Amino acid sequence: MLTVLNSRITEKERVSRAELERLLTDVAVGDREAFAGLYRWTRGPVYALALSILHNVQEAQDVTQDVFVRVWEKAPEYQSRGAAMAWILTITRNLALAALRREERRAELSPEEWDAIPAQAPEVTSEDRQILQDALSKLGEEERRVVLLHAVSGLKHREIAALLELPLATVLSKYHRGLKKLRNQLEGGEPQ
């Protein structure tokens, strides 16, 4: 189970940073096919981040849609530095936080909402998702967010630190503490 959590998307399913840069450059000149490709490769991480901030499926879906509208509109302003995913996730974070401020509320995620985050991969069974959901629910909010952003979105710790506006050491600490708690939970121990 932890292997599934730690593993990222396989290389054949994963798009490279250079490919994301190329897609975003093509989107900037109005290429709809490039936009469709960019959407396909980034919608999961965008939705996961929005959901982790908003704690509401409908609002996260709305923000995800708004993100891609904004990406389409702002792509000509993007300055290529090999950080297309970080740029898109920064837009996501900003829109999600704006939505959160408008709503001024935080609700707990339902089990169904948690199932939407961890793994859409076919090798993850519904039993594994339930076990993972239960284990993730034992983590603190920031630990859960860091673990999910790293495992689901494949972001590097430095990118997560920038995205969440936390020091790198804090992100690393929360990630390792979260994994330790998950490992303990998944191996049948008590939460720490």
Disulfide bonds with the S-S distance in Angstrom:
none
